[in-house]
């Protein structure tokens, strides 16, 4: 399974709902992720943008489903899920890139 950082910016309507009826948004978020079998590692609120930030572990299909459900809810103006890799995985990718770089001919070089 992959690790994802998801940032979702709450809509004006969502903030109106939270003011009218405060609720534990972490509990609601965990219930949705749990229903799909996605593990939440960390959940934060980004105060400068009004966004929720979730570090989770799941598959691309699970993340697509989460995007569909949350997107259809109207609770968010934007949702962006980014797959993250460890620094060890990035180091391995650098080694692979170094070995195969000569196979690619850039369009600005003939």
C-alpha positions in Angstrom: 0.0 0.0 0.0 1.1 3.5 -0.7 1.3 6.5 1.7 -0.7 9.6 0.7 -1.0 13.2 1.8 -4.5 14.5 1.2 -5.3 18.1 1.5 -9.0 19.1 1.3 -10.2 22.7 1.6 -13.5 23.0 3.4 -16.2 24.9 1.5 -18.1 27.9 2.9 -21.1 25.7 3.3 -19.1 23.2 5.4 -17.9 26.0 7.7 -21.5 27.2 8.0 -22.5 23.7 9.0 -19.7 23.4 11.6 -20.7 26.7 13.1 -24.4 25.8 13.3 -23.7 22.3 14.7 -20.1 21.7 15.9 -19.0 18.1 15.5 -15.9 16.0 15.7 -14.7 16.0 12.1 -11.8 13.6 13.0 -14.4 11.0 14.0 -16.3 11.5 10.7 -13.1 11.3 8.7 -11.9 8.2 10.4 -15.3 6.5 9.9 -15.1 7.1 6.1 -11.5 6.0 5.8 -12.2 2.9 8.0 -15.1 2.0 5.8 -12.7 1.6 2.9 -9.9 0.0 4.8 -7.6 3.0 4.5 -5.4 3.6 7.6 -5.0 7.2 8.8 -1.6 7.9 10.3 -2.1 11.6 11.1 -4.9 14.1 10.7 -4.4 17.8 10.9 -6.3 21.1 10.4 -4.4 23.7 8.4 -5.4 27.0 9.9 -4.1 29.3 7.2 -6.2 27.7 4.4 -9.2 26.1 6.2 -8.0 22.7 5.0 -7.8 19.3 6.5 -4.6 17.4 5.9 -4.5 13.6 6.2 -1.5 11.3 6.0 -2.9 7.9 5.2 -2.1 4.5 3.7 -4.1 2.8 1.0 -4.4 1.9 -2.6 -5.0 4.2 -5.6 -8.4 2.7 -6.0 -9.3 3.4 -2.4 -8.1 7.0 -2.8 -10.2 7.4 -5.9 -13.2 6.2 -4.0 -12.5 8.6 -1.2 -12.2 11.5 -3.7 -15.6 10.5 -5.2 -17.4 10.4 -1.9 -15.9 13.6 -0.4 -16.2 15.4 -3.7 -19.8 14.6 -4.1 -20.5 15.7 -0.5 -20.1 19.4 -1.2 -18.0 19.7 2.0 -14.8 20.7 0.1 -13.9 23.3 -2.6 -10.8 21.3 -3.6 -9.2 17.9 -2.8 -5.7 16.9 -3.7 -4.2 13.5 -2.8 -0.4 13.1 -3.4 1.4 9.8 -3.2 4.5 10.0 -1.0 7.5 7.7 -1.0 10.2 7.2 1.7 13.6 8.8 1.4 15.0 5.2 1.0 12.8 4.6 -2.0 13.8 8.0 -3.4 17.5 7.1 -3.0 16.9 3.8 -4.8 15.1 5.7 -7.6 18.1 8.0 -7.9 20.4 5.0 -8.4 18.1 3.6 -11.1 17.8 7.0 -12.8 21.6 7.3 -12.9 21.9 3.8 -14.5 19.3 4.5 -17.2 19.7 8.2 -17.9 21.8 7.7 -21.0 18.9 5.8 -22.6 16.9 9.0 -22.9 17.6 11.6 -25.6 16.2 15.0 -24.6 14.3 16.9 -27.4 16.8 19.8 -27.0 19.8 17.4 -27.8 20.2 15.6 -31.1 
